Amino acid sequence: MKATQPLAVAVSALSLMSCMATGATGQAPATAPGVLIFAAASLQTALDELAPAMERTTGRRVRTSYAASSALARQIESGAPADLFISADLDWMDYLAARKLIRAESRINLVGNELVLVRSQGRNVSVKIGQGFPLAASLGTERLALADPSAVPAGRYAQAALTTLGVWASVAHKLAPAENVRAALMLVSRGEAPLGIVYRTDALADRGVVIVDAFPANTHPAIVYPAALTTSATSESARVLEFLRGAAAQAVFARQGFVALPDFGVRRE
């Protein structure tokens, strides 16, 4: 137990830092001008780059709050004044749809992603992902960083992949679960965990990590980012969503490693 305490503290500290840095509490004043986007943490690099163009498109300020999809969905359910929600999986969008908190006619599948195993730059770890691959042996006495599989999409995808490959049971007691995928990435980037499972886009955004291998797409559910306007969305929000569907935004997503859905085999809604 004592060996795991410093890492648990690190995860907690990173979660707090992430919330402070991104405004992930979602508690912006309801009267604030512009468009408020609630987006999965793995979208941060892309949406930050696209923010100026979104503001030119609408003529209004665009603010973005990043966190785990689960946390954002629950904040919207509690009355947080988001205009646009972009989830990292279908389930949390379905969660809001079932509660009639999104405009169903606005819902689209925006982009896709891939799941990868990463190591920190300072670690010499080499392993090929496959059925029964020696992930536990590669970790030794250390832990595997990943988003919390009990609620966060990236963690759920990771658990599904490891279960399909027959290695989940061997590493389930060696996890360093983080509040979101970017917090898991940070644990690896800082060398606090030797290996982690994140999206390809996260790995490409951080020079402190190296992609060891990619998980086959058939080992986990397709990674899809649905987007929809909330029922309280402002009129300008629809223009933001339309911009994100357009060629200019899709080019940015593609450059950062996201997968265009027409080539990903997932039908747009």
Salt bridges, closest charged atoms under 4 A:
GLU49 OE2 - ARG255 NH2 2.25
GLU77 OE2 - ARG99 NE 3.11
ASP89 OD2 - ARG156 NH1 3.64
ASP91 OD2 - ARG156 NH1 3.56
ASP94 OD1 - ARG107 NH1 2.81
GLU114 OE1 - ARG200 NE 2.98
GLU142 OE1 - ARG123 NH1 2.69
ASP202 OD1 - ARG182 NE 2.52
ASP213 OD2 - LYS128 NZ 3.57
GLU236 OE2 - ARG60 NH1 3.11
GLU269 OE1 - ARG107 NE 3.42
